[in-house]
């Protein structure tokens, strides 16, 4: 299975899971008098739309290169990540606003059975995070990582909710707003996670130098190619699930242009064969005196 197919399959998993949880949380929050659970349901609803965006972005980003996009469409994935962050920030704002209103409004204590619902949700969301993050790392997908962090932020809001509801239930009258305070706290966690997701995607769009480990691997592979004396400059930039490489390779200055050309092609083929996540590889030949 290709990286694109793996990432898309993981996104379908997120879509189905978020849709089911949004319904469960909404019903449990409504009948269990818990705004923290309703806040959780709001976040899961935004997660449905963000996962759908990730799905569209992955499919578009993996379209083959064409005349107008010679390097492919991979940058679309980082742009989708920005939209996903926008959904996260929006959900955090809605949760914070509604929490403040509910803190000021008298209401009944949450039902004790909502703690069981939250416990199951926390386990499920953490398992979902681990599964999707594993696929994101396998495929080098920034938008899939963002989708994985949606699961983790969901688990965090559920932990905050379970703490708030527990305080409200065990301390009783006068502490009805504890789970609203928990939802407000969770909104700040969501904002922090939004930054963690946004920062790498921004670096990708700006061609930031972030791939030292990959550069080391590129140099090691290059040294295995016959005719390569050493390597000089090596630049790596990420676009979608692949990495584009510009490499300056040093060869004997006495060989012919044809021989240097052949060595460059051999180096390019070897790099793409041994490091499958590479996309375009541009080799610049330098003479060794």
C-alpha positions, 0 to 999 in steps of 0.5 A, a space after each residue: 500500500 502506498 503512503 497516500 493510500 495509507 494516509 487516506 485510510 487513516 483519515 477515513 478512520 478518523 472521520 467515522 470515529 469523530 462522527 460516532 463520538 460527536 453523537 455519543 458526547 452530545 447525547 450524554 452531555 444533554 441528558 447528563 447535565 454536563 456542558 464539558 461533555 457538550 463542549 467535547 461534542 462541539 470539538 468532535 463535530 469540528 473534527 469531522 469537518 477538519 478530517 474531511 478537509 484532510 481527506 480532500 487535501 491528501 487526495 489533491 496533494 498526491 495528484 501527479 506533477 503536471 505542466 503547471 505543477 512540475 514539483 507536484 501538488 504536495 504543498 496543498 497538504 500544508 495549506 490544509 493543515 492551516 485550515 485544520 488549525 483554523 477549525 481547532 481555534 474556532 472550536 476552542 473559541 466556541 467552547 470558551 465562550 459557552 463555558 463562561 456563559 454557563 459558569 454564570 448561569 445556575 444549573 443542575 449537577 452533572 449525572 454520575 454516569 457521565 464519568 463512565 462515558 468519559 472514561 471510555 471516550 478517553 481510552 478510545 481517543 488516545 488509542 485513535 491518536 496513537 494509531 493515526 500518529 503512527 500512520 502520519 510518521 510512516 507517510 510523512 504527512 503533516 496534515 495527518 499529524 494534525 488530524 492525530 493531534 485532534 484525537 489527542 486534544 479531544 482526549 485532553 478535553 475529556 480528561 478535563 471534563 472528567 476532573 470537573 464532573 468529579 469535583 461537581 459530583 463529589 463536592 455537591 451543591 455550589 460546585 455545579 460549575 466545576 465542569 464548565 471551568 474544566 471545559 474552559 481550561 480545555 479550550 486553552 489546551 486546544 489552542 496550545 495544540 493548535 500552535 504545535 500543529 501550525 508551526 511545522 506546517 509553516 516551516 514546510 511552506 517557508 522551506 525551513 531547514 528542519 531535516 538534518 537527519 535526512 541530510 545525513 542519510 543522503 550524504 551516506 548513500 551518496 558516498 556509496 556511489 562509484 565516482 563520488 569523491 564527497 558531497 558539499 551543499 545539501 538542501 532539503 525541502 518538504 512538499 506533502 509526503 515527499 522531500 525534494 533534494 538539491 545536492 552538490 556532489 564532488 567528482 574527479 575533475 579529469 573525467 569527461 562531461 559525459 562521465 560526470 553526467 552518468 555519475 549524476 544519474 547513478 547518484 540520483 537513481 541510488 538516492 531515490 531507490 534507497 530513500 523512498 520518501 525522496 521526490 525530485 533530486 537535483 544533482 550539481 556536479 563539482 570538480 575535485 582538483 
